[in-house]
Amino acid sequence: MPFLSPRLWVVAGTLGNPGDFSPRARDVLQAADLILAEDTRRAGLFFQRHGVVPQGTMRSFFEHNEQERIPAVLGVLQQGRNVALISDAGTPLIGDPGYRLVRACRAAGFCVSPVPGPCAPVAALCVSGLPPAPFTFLGFLPRQSGDQQRLFRTWASMATTLVFFERNSRLRATLANALDCLGPRDLCLARELTKEHEQIILGTLEAHHDLEWDPRGEMTVLVGPPHAPSKTPDAEVEQLLSAALRTGPPKQVASQVAAQTHGWSAKELYARLMALSKAAPPSRQA
């Protein structure tokens, strides 16, 4: 395929199902002058399985060599050639290296274009039944328990679905930390996405000990937002309104009571207040 200008292509692969590999991704990889792969051996096997015949060279590109690779990649682009970045699975940068490279290319004035495709956090979110917006992707969690707890506490008060990756062998300890810091929440565990043995496991943080999964590999974990507080009962609302009935203008009273209750709007409370004031017995004249 002809390229209009030298650029970095961020190319999504697959999560496991070969049917998800796009024709456009194949064309870009075959025409690129340089392919950056997280694991060149795995990339070579991937190309064989999907019929990709790259014309350019391939170089390793992972977390610990990203910074040192950047000058050479910029040199390739300066020569008017094209570079493609891939990861072991799914979309690059989502839990994988590449962020610094993209920034460096942008700063040097080169184009960066996506070739979109499968993405594990988004795929899991779509089938989890948890609120999809807003969601926060945390990547791979810290290994140390204290670091995990500090991270969870940062998001504890936010009404967002949390999405992260974790090794299955560490998952029980991580979920225990999440429960301690976040409290009761809905939970979804996704493994082997798009593959023959795909699993979507639903439950709750407080009952995560009852869930079973294969201890091998990695899991995409989704933790729902805090449960919405239940609506304040009618009797309690009536009591609050009755006590505040003569303390100020009706709209002000309704707003004050709304701030003290859950699930009631000031408009609803104003209507209740008007009904109460009509039903109240007339005050005695001196």
TAZILIN-V187128 format. One record per backbone hydrogen bond with DSSP energy under -0.5 kcal/mol. CO is the residue of the C=O (numbers start at 1). NH is the residue of the N-H. E is the energy in kcal/mol with one decimal. If there is no record, write none. Layout:
# TAZILIN-V187128
<<CO/NH/E> <CO/NH/E>>
This chain:
# TAZILIN-V187128
<<6/111/-0.8> <7/9/-0.6> <7/83/-2.2> <8/10/-0.5> <8/113/-2.6> <9/11/-0.8> <9/85/-3.3> <10/12/-0.5> <10/115/-2.9> <13/118/-0.6> <14/90/-1.9> <16/18/-0.7> <17/20/-1.9> <18/21/-1.5> <20/22/-0.5> <22/26/-1.9> <23/27/-2.4> <24/28/-2.5> <25/29/-2.3> <26/30/-2.2> <27/31/-1.6> <28/32/-1.5> <30/55/-1.5> <32/56/-0.7> <33/57/-2.0> <34/84/-2.8> <35/37/-0.6> <35/59/-2.7> <36/86/-2.7> <37/61/-2.3> <39/43/-2.5> <40/44/-2.3> <41/45/-1.9> <42/46/-2.4> <43/47/-2.6> <44/48/-1.9> <45/49/-2.3> <46/50/-1.8> <47/51/-0.6> <47/52/-2.5> <48/51/-0.8> <51/53/-0.5> <52/54/-0.6> <57/35/-2.5> <59/37/-2.5> <62/65/-1.6> <62/66/-1.2> <65/69/-1.5> <66/70/-1.1> <69/73/-2.0> <70/74/-2.5> <71/75/-1.9> <72/76/-1.9> <73/77/-2.1> <74/78/-2.3> <75/79/-1.0> <76/79/-0.5> <76/81/-1.7> <77/80/-1.9> <82/33/-1.2> <82/34/-1.5> <83/9/-3.2> <84/36/-3.3> <85/11/-2.5> <86/38/-0.5> <90/13/-2.5> <91/94/-1.2> <93/95/-1.8> <97/93/-0.8> <98/102/-2.5> <99/103/-2.1> <100/104/-2.3> <101/105/-2.6> <102/106/-2.4> <103/107/-2.7> <104/108/-1.7> <105/110/-2.5> <106/109/-1.3> <111/8/-2.5> <113/10/-2.8> <115/12/-2.5> <119/123/-2.9> <120/124/-2.8> <121/125/-2.1> <122/126/-2.1> <123/127/-0.9> <124/127/-0.6> <124/128/-0.7> <125/128/-0.7> <125/129/-0.6> <134/161/-2.1> <136/138/-0.6> <136/163/-2.8> <139/165/-2.6> <144/148/-2.2> <145/149/-2.5> <146/150/-2.1> <147/151/-2.0> <148/152/-2.8> <149/153/-2.5> <150/154/-1.3> <151/155/-0.9> <152/155/-1.0> <152/156/-0.6> <153/156/-0.6> <155/158/-1.4> <158/160/-1.9> <161/136/-3.0> <162/223/-2.8> <163/138/-3.3> <164/221/-3.3> <165/141/-1.3> <166/219/-2.8> <167/170/-1.4> <167/171/-0.7> <168/171/-0.7> <170/174/-1.9> <171/175/-2.8> <172/176/-1.9> <173/177/-1.9> <174/178/-2.3> <175/179/-2.4> <176/180/-2.1> <177/181/-2.0> <178/182/-3.1> <178/183/-0.5> <179/183/-1.9> <184/227/-0.6> <185/205/-2.8> <186/224/-2.6> <187/203/-2.3> <188/222/-2.8> <189/201/-3.3> <190/220/-2.8> <191/199/-2.5> <192/195/-2.0> <195/198/-1.4> <199/191/-2.4> <199/201/-0.5> <200/202/-0.6> <201/189/-2.8> <203/187/-2.7> <204/207/-0.7> <205/208/-1.5> <207/210/-1.6> <208/211/-1.4> <217/168/-2.5> <219/166/-1.9> <219/221/-0.6> <220/190/-2.8> <221/164/-2.3> <222/188/-2.4> <222/224/-0.5> <223/162/-2.8> <233/237/-2.0> <234/238/-2.9> <235/239/-1.9> <236/240/-2.2> <237/241/-2.7> <238/242/-2.5> <239/243/-2.1> <240/244/-1.5> <241/245/-0.5> <242/245/-0.7> <244/247/-1.8> <249/253/-2.5> <250/254/-2.7> <251/255/-1.9> <252/256/-2.2> <253/257/-2.5> <254/258/-2.1> <255/259/-1.6> <256/260/-0.6> <257/260/-0.9> <257/261/-0.6> <258/261/-0.9> <262/232/-2.4> <265/269/-2.3> <266/270/-2.3> <267/271/-1.8> <268/272/-2.0> <269/273/-2.6> <270/274/-2.3> <271/275/-2.0> <272/276/-2.4> <273/277/-2.5> <274/278/-1.7> <275/279/-1.5> <276/280/-1.5>>
